[in-house]
Amino acid sequence: MRQKSRRISKMKIVVGVVVLVVLIVGLIYLGELFPEKYNRAMADIITYTAPVLDIADYDRRMTKLANGSTTSTSSGQASSPQVTTSTPLWPVRAIYPKAGAILPFHRVVAYYGNLYSKNMGVLGEYPPDEVLRRLNVEVKKWELADPSTPVRPALHYIVTTAQESAGADGKHRLRMPTGEIDKILAMAKKANALVFLDLQIGLSNLPVELPLLKDYFKMPQVHLGIDPEFSMKSGNSPGTVIGTLDAVDINYAANYLAKLVQENNLPPKILIIHRFTQAMVTNYKLIKPLPEVQIVINMDGWGSPAKKIDTYQGFVASEPVQFTGFKLFYKNDLKQTPNRLMTPAELLELKPRPIYIQYQ
């Protein structure tokens, strides 16, 4: 048996040497046949370096997003005049992202919704090609409004929807079948768009729901959205009260994504958190962006431009995390005077400027 084992080992060595010789001879032969292509290819191999973050460009773009944003704080005693100072809230001095980060080098413009419903957003209102055509119209508007910031289109798909009905397990949420998610991925591929999978977890929780989508989050183009409105820690049915998420929950999601990025050598993920009230996100100062995960607090309120700006300033701009987003409602924003959507030019006047734009 030992002699047979030694013979097998010798055969493996001989085969390995033969393969190596063939490869070397093949490279020499190709070099003689195609010298220019051979030299370029070898130069690319020798000079390849891993991508690095352009820190100077990152800082410049973050300052541009801040748009001169400040907040005023007062100090003094009743017997003496108050002293008012302005302290910059933006840009947030968070950790630098891993190379390959989308933000702030691009602005993301997304269409939101669910394919089963015409009432949950524009994704479910039109056939796929029409959705992509309309999305491209909005992308072009943003490219014209801010030519210095390239735009990435995105499809923001509600993959777990909150339900009035408790369901078999009493969790008040419905998970979309993989076939529906695959339809979104196919649509996105046509437009070279990003994909956001959005969770309305009802009475469930993130440690249960996130791992079910692990294979999708391993894809470099797939990112995450979480909706505190439908995180029902109170035990109430979704829609009866507004839900909430804490920094602990958001950090759990960020760390879950970060691990996938590290294990699969992926570019950084984007994590969207919807918000339109104070209590929807608690302990914001403890939310920790990571090199692998960029966090966006997305203003999710609807109404007139003045009302939306108040919500943005009150619950997003005043409690900085890392980046901001802004949602526009094709229907609900038209219900109040002046009965129109805010324009890209108006949103670019906000302090800070939103880098993620969502249309519902």
Secondary structure, 3 states (H helix, E strand, C coil): CHHHHHHHHHHHHHHHHHHHHHHHHHHHHHHHHCHHHHHHHHHHHHHCCCCCCCHHHHHHHHHHHHCCCCEEEEECCCCCCCEEEEECCCCCCCCCCCCCCCCCCCEEEEEEEECCECCCCHHHCCCHHHHHHHHHHHHHHHHHHCCCCCEEEEEEEEEEEECCCCCCCCCCEEECCHHHHHHHHHHHHHHCCEEEEEECCECCCHHHHHHHHHHHHCCCCEEEEECHHHECCCCCCECCECCCEEHHHHHHHHHHHHHHHHHHCCCCEEEEEEECCCCCEECHHHCCCECCEEEEEEECCCCCHHHHHHHHHHHHHCCCCCEEEEEECCCHHHCCCCCCCCCHHHHCCCCCCCCEEEEC
